[in-house]
Amino acid sequence: MPAPAHDDLGARSVPPQGGVRRCDVLVVGAGAAGLLAALAARGAVGPDGAARTPAADAPSVVLLNNEARLGLKLLVSGGGRCNVTHARVDEHDYQTGAPHVLRGLLRAFPVASVRAFFERRGCPLYEEPPGKLFPVSDDARQVLGVLLAAVERAGALLLAPAEVVDLAPPLAGEDGPWRVALADGGAWRARRVVVATGGLSLPKTGSRGFGLEVLARLGHTIEPPLPALTPLLLSDEGPLRGLAGVTSPFVLTLAPRGAPPEQVAGARFRPLARAAGSLLVTHKGASGPAALDVSGPCARALARREEVALLADVWSLHQPDGPWASYLDLPRPPGACLAADEAPRPPTREAFLAAAAPLLEDRARGLGNALAERLPRSLVQALLRASGLDPARPIRQVDARGWGRVHVALTQADLRLVGVDGYQKAEVTAGGVVLQELERTTLESRRHPGLFCCGEVVDVTGRLGGFNFQWAWASGFAAGAGAAATLARG
């Protein structure tokens, strides 16, 4: 076998070879999920993240990657720093059709195991508010280097570039191998196959949607893929027009269009999505953690032609005793949102007026100037004007109806959602094979025994902040260990 080649990023690859070759476990895709799956299949990592020496009879494992350079998506994540995981993770941080299944998978290879995996291999992590974990080196290349070195030590063979063009199950009535065809004319026969090909997001990193296509062709139910963790597109006639460059904490609520304000503020209201964090107004709409976190549900609702409105609460996170208070004075806003159970719902009119009362004591003062004591001035003025209110109007001239409009303007402003940006900017792909068609502990296909799925090809989409990497590690471990376990059972 040729010696591994090294590129300028420290990635190691082996030129592909033609002909038909055989292995026990073939992992298609050498991203985060695929690399962890290969280690788990070889028995080189335990559920606690600790390194293990593969047994003499451990399955032979081969990884195929369609790009010559490895780990491209991992290398660009977190601005090149790689947000490895998050300090606190549970099923509520994800969009999926089977949260009860997801809960078990996350617990089987939790955050503690991920930390142990990297830190015991010389890559310590540190926590950045509000819980994002990065390598101390702030260099994604170290994260990739740890994974590749572990794969090499484990004795797994990594081939790149090696583009899979077809994947076929054993012939009917036979207990034979899976048949895998490559673009160069070569082929593999594997007793178990793990699909870890990613989705369609960031195509420059090699994401082409092959896994989604082949799983659909094999009869799996696929939740239609859509871009997620991507900027929002807002109408030019919306209330944020002219504010490009403004950054402020928002609570965004995706709700059925026309829901009354008192209903949206009610304790029993269940939004289609909600995110509380920093938002950056752009020329086309909005970006930043809050916008990205709701983008997947927004894309899904729009694709289904649902009548929805994206409502903005610019008030709640600016409160000195609110859940965002500790972040208000940071030189840079946190790069992730509050957890789902920490995101406040919009206040009722009465609660809003009570909280605003200290700002409104000078009745001769202009409404906009008074509220700008707590909120960005340009944002306050734009939202008031969009609601037909003059920011210069003295507080004493605002009547009961006017206060109702102020309340809605600052806590439930309709941002006039028109779409989301595409896969070129999307950090992940929402959708994929539904969890219900995979075994709940191993992610083995219920339709095709011997086929395992992990990572982005599965209908599990995390919010911003390391949650999608945590899913990659957890699902990769489940699929790889599951493939090895089924081989052991014969």
Secondary structure by P-SEA (a helix, b strand, c coil): ccccccccccbbbbbbbbccccccbbbccccaaaaaaaaaaacccccccccccccccccbbbbbbcccccccccccccccccccccccccccccccccaaaaaaaaaaccaaaaaaaaaaacbbbbbcccbbbbcccccaaaaaaaaaaaaaaabbbbbccccccccccccccccbbbbbbccccbbbbbcbbbbcccccccccccccaaaaaaaaaacccccbbbbccbbbbbbccccccccccbbbbbbccccccccccccccccccccccccbbbbbbcccccccaaaaaaaaaaaaaaaaccccccccccccccccccccccccccccccccccccccccccccaaaaaaaaccccccccccaaaaaaccccaaaaaaaaaaaccccccccccccaaaaaaaaaaccccccccccccccccccccccccccccccccccccccccccccccccccccccccaaaaaaaaaaaaaaaaaaaaaaaac
